[in-house]
Amino acid sequence: MPPRRQRPRESPALVAFGRQLRRMREAKGAKQETLAHLTNLSGAQVSRIEAGKRRANRSFVDTVDDYLEAGGALISLWEDLNKDGHPVPIWFDWPAIEGDAVELTCYQLCVIAGLAQTPAYAKAILKGNEEAVAARLERQKILDQENGPMVTLLVDEQALCRPVGTAETMREQLEHLIALSERPNVTVQVVIGSGEHPGNGSSFILATMADMSQIAYVETAIRGLTTDDPADLAELSRVLVDLRNRALPGDMSRDFIRKVVEEKWT
């Protein structure tokens, strides 16, 4: 069994907010369970916020600031930690989230998702950046971990035919995808291309945590963004419904990939 990889440290912003929240709560003599009841969270979720392992949303902060009679101090801190110049707070260390998730659902436009890339394919995509390739391959170790996440890879049909590297690179990559699909913890489904659909907007990964909370990583042309905003998650849920409706079942997806290998990359 491969060793479990070391978890990256928590985000400093999350830790700073969590510590201040705990100080204010303890000064008030309030319990975590009380905050949980007020905000419709579990005690474990409040504990994760205080430990710097989960981002509090604005509704939580408003309610808790009022209950603790913080006079807006907690709200101001939350707003300061969100002022990074981006429309979505980048508060999560995504590799840590990936490693702690119980379920990952990945959709990648035009290319094979990083969790499923072979070394040769990753090297071609990353233009030979050895450090970036090594980091990507390190992420893939979660697929081999005992009690690792259940992973669903929704593969864009175009990714099977779009040349990356040599024909040998593509053949090896697609055969690797087939092999992954035969694992008990990995599902591979090909999303058949049919013109315009909601999935054309961006690639994303949706992580479901042990407490059933969800966090999404969404790719943009500039940078990847992380969010647990309910409105964002609701929109991704709608996109996923559409993508799954267009996706072939697992066994048919394997047959489809084998056919592409034979007809295009052999």
Phi, psi and omega in degrees: 000128180293148180293148176291135183286153180291135179285135174296158179292157180293158176297131178303324180295317178297316181296316181299315180294316182298319180295318180293321177300315181297318179301314181294321180295314182293324178296330179276346183076023181268154178260157177301323181296328178293315177297322179299315180296319182292330188250007180061034173248172173271162176300325180295324180291320176296320178299320179293324177295315181291333180274359180079023182251358179213141179274133175281138175274171187297322180300317178301312184297317179300315182294314183291320178301318179293316182294321182277000181054047183277355177064027179090358183296319180291323178295317180298319178297314179301317180293320179298320182286346177265352182277076179244011177082007182243151180290340180236130181301133177256080187251358187248140170274101191300317178305325178293320178296313179304316183291333182266350184292152173263342179210137177232130175241118187244134171230126185231126178285132165070334180230169178285140181300148183304323181296342184246007185280141172282163178303318182293318180294315179298320180296320178293316180296320185267013174056040174079008179289099187298322180295317179293322178297314180299320179295321180293317180292328177297321178302325186292347181297340179296337179290338183258356184286143171295134183062027176288176184288153166282130187240130173246123178252110175268107190261121175298129180307323181299330181295334180285336185250345182283120183295129172228117186072215182267173176299324178296320177301315181294317180298315179298319182295315182290325176293324177295321179298319178297316180298319178299321183295343180270357176282148181292338183259006182231131174243129177243125179229131179274125176271111184291130180290130180212051178076220184286134172201162186302333181289351180288349184289317183188164172273153180199161172231132177249119181257129173254126185267174183298331179272010179071008170288161183230147177224138182243145171247122184239128180275142172232175180292341184257313183198165174275142179241146176245144181206146169235019179296129183305323180294319178295316181295323178296320179294318178296324177299319178295320178296318181297322177301316180294316181297317180294329177293332180269351187273143174285150173299165185304312182293320178292327177295317177301314179298320180296315180296317178301320180296319178296319178301312182293319187275333186243328190244011178248000000 
